[in-house]
Amino acid sequence: MVQLTTGNLLLDRQLSRWYELKDHPVQLALIAAVPSGIRFPLVPAGRRSGKTERFKRFLVKQANAVVGQYFAAAPTHDQAKKIFWDDLKAFTLSCMHPKRPSESDRIIYLPNGSEIHVFGLDKPQRMEGIPWKGGGIDEFADVKPDAWEANILPALNTVNPLDPDYRAWCWLLGVPDGLNHYYDLCHKADSGEDPNFRVFHWKSAEILPPDVIDAMKRAMSLKQYRQEFEASFETASGRIYEDYSKANHTTERIKPHEQLMWMHDQNYTPLSSAIGVRRNDGKDLYLLDEIVLTSAISKQSAMEFVEKFKNHQNKHVLIYGDPAGKAGEKHGHASDYTDIEGVLKANGWRYTRKVKPAHPAIKDRQNAVRAKICTADGHRSLFVNPVTAKWCDKGLSTVQLQKGSTFQEDQKNEYQHITTAIGYCIDVEWPINKKVVGTLQVRGL
C-alpha cells in the first residue's frame, strides 16, 4: 500500500489510487496476456469485479515502459470521460508532468514521451490515423457492431514503418449483451481459431463480498443478474419478460381509498394505459385495471378514466408515461398530458405528473420491469389481475424482441405499447439505474 507522505496534497491524492488489489488467478493471467503474445484479450467479466481497474493500471505501466501512443475508449465520449479520464490522470501522477493533460482533447502526456488518449467510439473513425501501441475498449458489447472490422481492427493492424515488428494490442472489456458481436469474438477465441484472441472470464461473486452479491440478487431479474454479475451471454431471443408467469397473477381489485397510478404510452394506436396501485408498504405494484382505445386521442382516454373511476374516493392520481407526450408544450400547443390533466381538473381530480424529461434507456426500462416480475433470488413484486387488466397480462406474456435486436421491442405486437407504459412507471418508482436523470413532477389541483 502506498504511503501518503510526500507533503504534496494533490500528489498524495493521485498516489492513493494505487491501492492494493485482491489477487485473482484469472486476473493475474490477464495481466500476463499481452507480454505473452496475446494481442486481443477479451474480458467479459462481472460488474464491479476489477476488470476496468486492472486495465487502467496495465495501460499506465505499459505506456511508461514502451514509448508510444495509447488509448482508452468506450462507446461514447461521455462514457469514456466518466470511466477513464480522472483515474488515468491519477494513475499517471499527472500533477508532476512537465506538460499538463489536455482537457479539451483528453490526452495525457507522460514524461517519457508516451501519450494516452481517451475518446468515444460513437465515431469509430477516431481510431484511425494514429500508430497505436495499445489500449482498451470498455463496454465493448455496446460499441457499434461493425466498428471492430471496419475501423478498430484496421487501425490496430496498421504497421508503423519506424517499428515494423511491433503489433498493437487491445483489451476488449465489458458485460455480455445478447449474442452479438462481442459474443462472436469470444466464441472465435474459445474455438482457438485465432491465437491473437483469448477469453478471460470471472464472476463478480469471486471478488465482491457476499452481502453485495445478495443485494444484487434481490434487486435484479435472474437474466440480468447472470448477464451483469456472472458475465453470461444470455440469449436475446424469445419473450422479453420470460419470467412473467401465473405466479404474477392476482384476483385483487382496486380499493376505493387507494391512490391510482396511471401509466401511458402516448401517440400510438391502440392508445394504451395501465392503472395500478402500490401495496405492501409501497414495495409491490398491482396492475388491476387498464384503458385501451383504438384510434383515440389522450383526451378521450381521460374521459374514459374519470367515468370509470367517478365513484373512487381518492381523487389524487399519479401520472406516468412517455416524455414525448409533453412535446406539444414546446410549440404552444396542448400536450397529451395537459389534455389529460384538463379533463381531470374539470372533474374534480388532483394529479401529480411523474414523467422524466427524457426517455429512459430501453434496456434500463426493461430490466426494471424484469426485476419487479422476479428477482434473481426469486422475489416477485409485480402482480396483474388477468381479468381486469387483460392487455397488461397478454403484453407481459407475449411481447418479444425485434428480430436481430438485443433490446428493441417488436413493434408489430399491439400489446407492446401497454408494457412500455408499465415500464415508464416502474423506471420512475423502482429504477435499476439509480443515477438516472430526475423526474419532472407537475402537480394540479
Secondary structure, DSSP 8 states (H G I E B T S, - for coil): -----SS-HHHHHHHTTS------HHHHHHHTTGGGT-SEEEEE--TTSSHHHHHHHHHHHHHHHS-SEEEEEESSHHHHIIIIIHHHHHHTTGGG-SS--BTTTTEEE-TTS-EEEEEETTSGGGGTTS-EEEEEESSGGGS-TTHIIIIIHHHHT---TTSTT---EEEEEE---SSSHHHHHHHHHHTTS-TTEEE----GGGTS-HHHHHHHHHHSBHHHHHHHHS-------SBTTTT-SGGGB------TTS-EEEEEE-S-SSEEEEEEEEETTTTEEEEEEEEEETT--HHHHHHHHHHHTTT-S--EEEEE--GGGGGGGGGTS--HHHHHHHHHHHTT-EEEEEE-SS---HHHHHHHHHHHH-BTTS---EEE-TTT-HHHHHHHHH-BB-TT-SS-B-TT-TTHHHHHHHHHHHHHHS-SSTTS---EEEEE-
